[in-house]
């Protein structure tokens, strides 16, 4: 460094040290896959592979690539705290993507002050921090995502090997980011490069034999395959294959289920593949505490992705030029029917129109987003997920209603650009008071709040009581004895009092969700049957029972002293099905006829009974 240079240590790594990102595993997975999705080329899915390698010791070939670096790394003010020891195993992570364009552009470009300069991925990846020319449809917007590669290394260094789609050239460079430090009496700037040098301009290595040797040594599969391979030597000890697998599922389940992304994870001879068909199976073999909730979320997301545009309930457009309010967008003739459907357990999909107005030209752009809702009794809290271009925005949450899951998907270009401008560098939050955001849009903060609170406001509208007298409002507190159905008549009538049609012997059933089932109270118990308008029912059904408790999960607090389904006074009748299991408070049976019926009685009439059905 020259005497007149300002002393500035890099701080970009701090943008990823947030509670919302969760860990360095989450940051590495989120940012590396985001860069790959932004570099997508062609119609096929993007493939991203994470490979973990551990070798007993560092050999001389590794030293040849790191030659000259360790004297800087070991300098007193380098900023590194946990340096690798001479005797410890040599570990590295290789992150590779396929179906992308690679780092294209002029390798000699060193500024972008001319307006007519073409987009240059190579230049912005290697020679810029906090600067980018990504488009409004890209996930990344700050030019900081790539800094996670050096932050993930204990020596703050990484190599990048790219093959470019446009000219087919293979290039290798590396970068190390330390603090300002002193070595041999000289002061050194934070950024150092691995490569060839023209004066002080770092250029990539292009020699084919050299690149072949590097590829063979570090298992890089890149020649003639466009894309980018990033090698991270001595990764942070917190980065583990198991946690990276969890991060991939947690943050990118939506593009995986959409068929836009395939992730491979290789470690110690084991290979996991996360794609649209295998995501559930991989999750099932894990031992994560949260996997049950994730399985429910994945099932719901798969349903949401499968909804055609025509199936979405389209709300009215807000008034242009005014702060949008969601409660004004419902058709009053439709809301009562939607409330009934939601109360009955139907999943609902909405398209919510919204206007985006730029300060520059005051042009009103009509865009929108999708909101998907379902009830899930297994949820102990509200569960909402916001996704922009498929990536989760984990700090954005608004839903307050227990037992309800929501997905908010933003895919339209105009709204995605609007929200991207409000996003923080780690892509974990939309910030309404960001100066750049507020100055760019009219009604920006109120429009942002409209999007963020949308699932809460929709659920409010769906759960508001209907106008007029509700005869059943206080029936759980004050009741008048009636003549309830006896179990002997449980199969005579449906809930409306009309006769059920006879079940056809040849009717086969398929697996669907529990929305096709109808649960009805009878004297001392309940009856389970097919919902009248449902065409299909689940093939296998589990029924859990428990007495209600003042707090907590009644099924977890069940005791055999309450009742046992195998013992009197409990009685059970099943028609159109085959009993598979009856134990304590659980019944499992196979449906043989579409118009099956299950009736169970004998419960304590002075206690409230909770029943849960699981297809």
N, C-alpha and C positions, 0 to 999 in steps of 0.2 A: 504494500500500500504506500501511496505517496503521502507526505506530511499533511497536505491540505484536505485529504479525504475525510468526510464525516464518519465517525465511528457508529455504526448501526449493526446490532446483532439481529439475526433472523428471528422473527416471532411467529411466522406463519403456522408452525406446528401447534401453537396454542389454540388455533381456531377449532381443533378437533378434540380438545380436552374438555368436553362438555358432558354433563350427566346424561343428556339425551342420546348422544352417540353411544354411550354405554361403556365402551372399551376401545383399545387400539385394534382389537379384532373387528369390531363393528366399523370403525373408521376405515380400515384397510379394505374390507369387503365392499362397503358402500361406495367409496371413491374410485376404486379400481374398476368395478363393474360399471359404474356410472360413466367413466371415461370410455369404456368399450361400447356401451350403448350409444353414446354420442358419436362414435366413429363408425357406426354400422354402415355397411355397404351391401346393396342387393336386397333381395326379398327374404332370404332364409334367416333362421334364428342365429343369434350371436352365441358362440360357444366360448366360455371362460373356464380355464383350468387352473386350479391351485394345487401345486405339487410341493410337498415338504420332504426335504432331504437332510439326513444326518450322517456324517462320516466320522470315523473314529478320531481322525486327526487331520490337520491342515497339511497338504503336501506342497511341494515346490511349485507346482503349476498354479495353485491358488496364489502363492506369494508373487508370482510373476504378474498377476493382474492387479494386485494390491500394492505392488512395489512403490515405495515413496510415500504412500498414504499414512502409514502408521506413525511416522515421525511427527506428522501433523496431529493425528488422532490422540497421541500421547502427550501433546503439548499441554502446559499447565492450564491455559485458559480456553481449551478447545470446547468446553461445555459438556463433555461426555463424562458420565459418572460410572457406568458399569461396562468397563472395557473387557473384551474377551481375553481369557488367559491363554498362554502359549500352549498349554497341555489339554485344553478342553476340545471337545469334538467340533468339527467345522459343520455348521448348520446353515442352510439357506432355503428360501422360499422362491419358487418360480411361478409367476402369474402370467398366463398366456391367453390371448384372445384370437378367435378365428371368425371370419365373416365380417372383418373390419378392413378399413383402407390402409392402416399403418400410418406412420408419421411422414406424410407427404409434404413437399415444399422445398424451396431453395435452402440448402444446408448452410449457405454463406450469408443469409439474411441476418442482420443484427439490429435493425430498427424497423418501425412500422409507421413512421411519421408521414409517409407519402400516401395520399388518399387512394391511389390506384393500385396499391400492392395487393396481390392475390392472397387468399386464405392460405396460411402456412402452418400446418400442424407441428412440423419439426421445430420451427422457430418458437412457437408459443409453448411447446413442451419443455424445451431445453433452456431457453434464454429469457423467460419471463416468470415473474412471481406476482400474483394478484392482478394480472392483465390477461385479457382474453378477447377473442372475436367470435365467440360462440353465438349461435343463433337463438332466437326466442324459443324454438322447439327443443333445444338441448337441455339436458338436466343440469349440467354444470354451468355456472354463470360467473364465478369469481376468479377463475384461473388459479385456484389454490389446491384443488383436489390432488394434483400430482405430488404435492409436497408430503403427502402421507407416506409415500414410498421411502423417503429418507427418514421420516419420523418412526417408521416401523423397524429400522435397523439400529442395532446398538452402536454401530460406528457411523450412523447417519449417512449411509452411502447406498447407491444402487446402480445397476447396469440396465441399459435399455437396448434390446436387439430388435430391429424392425425390418420387415420386408414390405415395400410399398407396392400398392396395387397399380398405380399409374405407370411407373417405369420399371417395376420388378427388381429394383436395387435393394440389396441387403446392407444395413448400416448398424454399427455398434458404437455406443458412447456410454459414459458413466458420469455420475455426479456425486459429490460429497458436500454436505452443508454443516459447517462447524460455526463456532463463534470467532470473532477476531482474536487471533492468537499470535504468539511470537515463537519463531524457530530460528536457531542459529543467529540471533540478534536482529532478525528482520520481522516486520509486522506483516501478517497475512490477512487478506480479506476472507469472508466466510465461505465463498463459493469456489469449489475446485472441480476440475474436470478430468475424466479419463478419455483420451482420444489423441488425435494428431493436432498439431498446432501450427497455424500460420500467424506468426507474431504472437499475440495473446488471444486470438480467436480459435476456440476449440472446434475441431471438425471431426466427423465420425470416421471410424476405421471401415474401409471398404474391401481390403484384401481378402480374397475368397478363401485362401488356405488358412489365414489367421482366424476368420470367422468360423470356418469348419472346425478348427481345433477348439475354439471356445464353445461351440455348440455341442461337440462330442463330450467335452469335459463336464458340462453342466446340464446335459440332457435337454438341450433346447431344440424344439422341433419347429423350425421357422423357415428354412430355405424353401423357396417357391410357394410359401403359404403366407399370403398377405396378413398383416396384423402386427401386434406388438408383444414382445416378451420382456417382462421386468424381473430381474434377479435381485433379491434382497439378501445380502450376506449378514450373518449373525443377527437373526431377527430378535425382536423384543421377546423376552421369556414369557410374556403373557399371551403371545400369539400361539395358539394350539390348533391342531386340525379339528378337534371337537367343537371348540368355540367358533371357529370360522364356518363350520358347517351350520351351526345354529344361526349365525349372523346371516348367511346366505338365505336361509329359509325365512327368517324373520323379516328381512328388509326387501327381498326380491321375490316373494311368493307370487305376486300378481303377474309380472312378466313371464315367470316360469310357467304358470298355469295358462297364460295366454299363448304359449308357444313361441314367444319372442326371444327367450333366453334359455340356454342349457348350461348348467354348471357342473363341472367335474371336480372332485377333490380326491387327491391321491396322497397316501401317507403310509409308510411301513408295509407296503404290499397290499393295502386295502384301497379299493376304489369305490367311491360313491358317485352316483349320477343323479342329479336333480333335474328332471324334466317334467312335462305336464302329466305324464302317465305314472311316474315313479315317485313323485314328491310325497304322497301319503305313505308309501311303503317305507321309504327312508326314515320318515318321521316316526313311524310306529316302532322301529327297532332301537330308537334312542331311549335314554333313561332320563330325559329332561322332565322336570316337574310340570312345566307349562305345556307339554306336548298335547294334552287332551284339549285344552283351549285352542291350540294351533290347528288341531285336526278339525275342530268345528269351524274355525275361520277359513281353512282351506276348502272345506266342503261348501261353505257359503260363497267364497270367492269364485269357485268353479261354476256355481249356479249363476252368479252375477255376470261372469264373462260370457256365459251361454245365452244371455237374454238378448234377443234381437232388438233393434231400435224401435220397432213397432210395438214391442211389449212394454216399453217404458211409459209410465204415467207422466205426461207432459204438463207441467204447471204453466200458468199464464205468465207472460212477460211482465217484468216490473215497468213502472212508468219511467220513461227516459228522462234524464236530467234530475231525478230525485234519488235520495238514498233508498236503496231497495229494502223492502220488508217482506219476509217470506209468508207471513200470515195473510197477506193480501193476494197471494198467487193461487189459492185453492178455489176450485169451482165448488160453490155451495151445494150444487146438485150431486156432486160426486163424493163429498167428504164423508157423509154418513155411511155410504157403502164401503169406503176405504176403512173407516173405523171398525166396521163389523168384520171385514176381512183380516185386519191386523189383530183384532181381539181373538179371532178364531185360529190364529197362528200362521196365517199366510205370509209368505215373503213378499215384499213390495219393492218395486224398482221405479225410481223417479228420474225425470230429466228436468233440471232447474235452469231456466234461461236467466241470463244476467247481461248487463251492458258494461263495457269497458270504454272509458273516454279518456283519451290522451290530452294533456295540456297543450301540446304543440299545435294541433290542428282542430281540436274539439270534435273530431269525427267520432260518432257513436258506433262501436262495433258490437253486434249482438253475438254472444257466445253462450256457453253453458257448461254444466257438469252433471254427473250422474250420482245419485244417492241410493244405496241399497240398504234395506232394513229387514231384520228378522228378530223374533223372540227366541231366546235360548234359556230354558230354565236352569241349565247347568252353570250359567254365568253368575258369579256372586257379585259382580259389579257391572257397570256399563262398559262396553267394549267398542270403541270407534277407531277407525283407521282412515287417514287421509293419504291419498297417493297422487303425486304429480308425475305424469309420464311413467307410471309404474313403480317409482321408488317411494317408500314410506317417508312421511314427514312426522317423526315420532313425538315431537313436543306439541303438536297441534291436536287438541282434544277438547270437546265441548259437551258430549253426551253425559247426562246425569241420571238417566233412567236405568235402574238395575235390571239385569236380565235381558237387555236389548243389545244387539250387535249392529253396527253400521259400517258401511264402506262408502267413502266419498272418492270418486275417481275423476281426476281432471286430465283430459286428453286433448281437448281442442286447443289449437295453436294460440289463439289470442289470449285466452284465460291462462294457459300455461305460462306464457310470457309475462303476463301481469303478476302472477304469483311468484314466478322465478325472480322478478325484480324485488319482491318483498322478502325473499329467502335469505337467511344468514349463510355464511360461508360453509358451514357444516351441513346445510340442507336439512336442518332439524326443526325449524320454526319459521313462520311468516310474521314479520315484524311490521306493524302498521305505522310506526313512527320513524321508520328509516327515512333519512333525508332524501336519498336518491329516489325512493319510492313515492313519497309525498309530492315531490316536485314534478314527477313525470305524469301523474294521473289526476283527473278530477274525480272527486268522491272516492278516492283511493281507499282511505281507511274504512269508510262505511261499506264499500263493496267487499273489502277483505273480510270484515266482520260478518257480512252476509254469508260468505262462503264457509267460514269457520264454524258458524253457529247453525248451519243448515240442518244437520241431523237432529239436533236438539229441538229446533223449532218445528220440524216435521213431526217428530214424535209427540210433541205437545199438542199439535193439531189432531193427531190420530187418537190421542188418549183423553181428550176433553170430553166430558159427559155431554150427551145429546140434550137439546133443549126440551123443556117440559118435565113431567113427572116421571121419575124412575121407580117403578114398583118394587124393584129388587135391590135397591141401594143398600138397605140396612137389614137384609134378610139373614145375614150371618149373626146379627145381634138380637133382632126381634123376629120371631117367627110364629106362624099360626099352624097347628098340626093339620096336615092334609092326608089323603089316602095315597101314599106312595106306591110305586109298583112293587109287587112281591117278586122274588127271584123266579118263581114259577112262570110269571108272565113277562119276564125280562126279554124274552125273544119274540113276544107277540107283537109289540109295537115299537116304532122308532120314537125319537124324542118329541116329534110333533104329534104323535098319537095315531099315525097312519101305519098300515101294515107294510112290513118289509117284503119285497119279492123273494121268492125262493131262490136259493143259490144254485147256480148251474153246476152240474157235476164236472163239466169239462173246462170250467173257467180257471185259467192259470193267472198267477199274480206276479208282479215284478217289484224290485226294490225301488221305493220312492221315499220321500221324507214323511214325518209324522203329521203333516198337514192334512193327510188323507184320512185320519182317524177321528172318531167322535167319542168323547167320554161323557157319560151321563150318570147322574146320581140315581140310585134306587134305594129301597129301604135297607139300611144297614150296610150299604156298600156302593158299588159302582158297576156300570156296564160299559164295555168297550166294543165298538163296531166300526164298520166303514162309514165315512161321511157320505151323506146321501148323494151329493153331486160328484163324488170322486170316482174316477174310472179305474184307478189302480190303487193297490194297497201294498205295504211291505210284505215280503216273503217271510221274514222272521221278525218277531217282536218280543222285546223284553219289557216287563211291567214292574216298576218299583213302587212299593207302598210304604207309608210311614205316617204316624200321627204328627200333626203340626206342633211346633215348639215355639216358645216365645222369641227366641233368637237363634241364629245359626241355621245350618243345613239340616232339615229333619231326617233326611236319608242317612246322613253320617251319624246322627244321634239315635237311630233306631235301636231298640233293644228287644230281644226275644220275649222279655217279660211283658211287652206291649201286646203282641200277638205273634202267632206262627201260622203261616198259610197252610201248613200241612196238618194242623190240629184244629179240633172243634173249639169254639163255635164257628170258625171260618168254614164256609162252603163255597165251592167253585164249580161252575158249569162252563164247558167249552163246546161250541158247535162250529163245524167247518174248519177245524184246526187240530193239530197234533201236539200234545203237551211234551215239551222237551225237558223242562226243569221246573220244580216247585220247591223252594227252599227258603225258610224263614220269611223274608219280606219280598222275595223276587219270584216272578213267573216268567218263563220263556217258552214260546210256542211257535210252531210253524203254521202258516196260513195255507190251508188246502183249498178253500173256496173263497171267492171274493166277498160274499156276504157272510163272513164269519161273525161269531158273537162270543164274547167272554163276559161272564157275570160272576162277581165275587161278593159275598155278604158275610155278616157275622161280626162286623167291627163294632166297637164301642160307640153307641149312639150319642154319647155325651162328649165325644172328642171329634175334632176336625181331622179329616183324612186327606193326606196329600198323595197324589198318584202321578207318576212320571212314566211316559212311554218312550222307548228308544227303538227305532227301527234298525 
